[in-house]
Amino acid sequence: MTLHAPLRPGDRVKVTESVREIGELRETKLGVGRKWIVDVTYTNQRGELVGVETYRMFGYRRRSEP
C-alpha cells in the first residue's frame, strides 16, 4: 500500500478498483489458472488521492477428482 495523504475524522473516502493485468492461462499443481493484478485507489471528498493498494493473486480452478 502506498499512502499519499493523511485521512482525518469525518473524511469521506471513495474506493475504486481496477484490474491492471490478467495473465495467460497456465497449469500449476493447484490447477489451471491465471495471475491477476488489481489496484484499489482511495480518494477523499476533495478528489485528492490518499492511497493505492495493489493486490497480486493467482486465481485457479481446482482439478476434478476422478
Number of C-alpha atoms within 10 A of each C-alpha: 11 10 12 13 12 10 14 8 5 7 12 14 17 13 12 11 13 11 12 12 12 13 11 9 12 11 11 12 7 11 14 15 17 17 15 16 15 16 17 15 19 20 20 18 11 9 11 12 17 17 18 17 13 16 12 12 12 12 14 16 11 12 11 6 4 3
